[in-house]
Amino acid sequence: MKKLVLILLVSTFSAAWAADLKAPLVHGHRGSRGTMPEDTLPAFNEALRVGADVLELDMGVTKDGVVIVSHEPRLTPERCLGPDGKKLQAPVGIRTLTLEETRKYDCGSLANPKFPRQAAVPGTPVPTLDEVFALVEKSTHPAAANAEFNIETKIFPAEPELSPAPAEFARLVVEVIKKHKMEKRVMVQSFDVRTLKEVKKLAPAVRTSQLTYEELLDIVPALKAAGTDIWSPNYKWITPEAVKEAQAAGIQVAPWTVNNPAEWDMLIAAGVDAIITDYPADLVKYLKAKKLR
């Protein structure tokens, strides 16, 4: 009898705990990096299949001015095979290649050893931002109808040759967004606030998200001054107080990159608006089990 009472009390507590919490949106980091080659169409399709709310991705620009999806400013030996199908001897800068030339690299055959569940998809090229939008538009997965996009400008002030200047980068990205009429479904994120300000000038309806890595004091006034809509910090520096302060200022909070239940619970309890994860399927399932979805 005591055991039954204990079970009932735990269940009641869990239900009450869940009732006081909101469900954070699930951002599939680089699509579904934990299970598919990162930043590829198979990864984004997988994130849609499992019900992710947002596709998170990274952007670079080719020599001929095409916005492509890549976390690194170079095609690396760890991620891609060369046009000859062999291991690259050194990284190749995206800005030194035309789109047609990038198509010759296989960025799906090499599974990342850091993610044992990641499947290889041989022959997968680096996609364009245009292709990611088109994938979602044509997808039959239920999540695709309302899926949003969290897209990062990869820009390097100390190495300006690796990317366009902020204004040009923003212009190229906004052109693709407007082509697909995705202004209200896209948020542009960056560690470099310059591109965020340029995006706002060109497309005020597009939300912007400031990425931060380290612990920062008085971050909210800086975010407000920059006009950003979202704060995306390293999850290690999240506190309930910081979340409440940002939200009180009208700024949403979307920490990165969080892959285990203990840390998900911490962020849920803190009241974050979204969680960026390499395993969107796992997080969707976890939220459903918590009756938060």
Buried (B, 14 or more C-beta within 10 A) or exposed (E): EEEEEEEEEEEEEEEEBBEEBEBBBBBBBBBBBBBBBBBBBBBBBBBBBBBBBBBBBBBBBBBEEBBBBBBBBBBBBEBBBBBEEEEBEEBBBBBEBEBEBBBEBBBBBBBBEEBEEBBBBEEBBBBBBBBBBBBBEEBEBEBBEEBBBBBBBBBEEEEEEBBBEBBBBBBBBBBBBBEBEBBEBBBBBBBBBBBBBBBBEBBEEBBBBBBBEEEBEEBBEBBEEBEBBBBBBBBEBBEEEBBEBBBEEEBBBBBBBBBEBEBBBBBBEBBBBBBBBBBBBBBBBBBEEBEBB
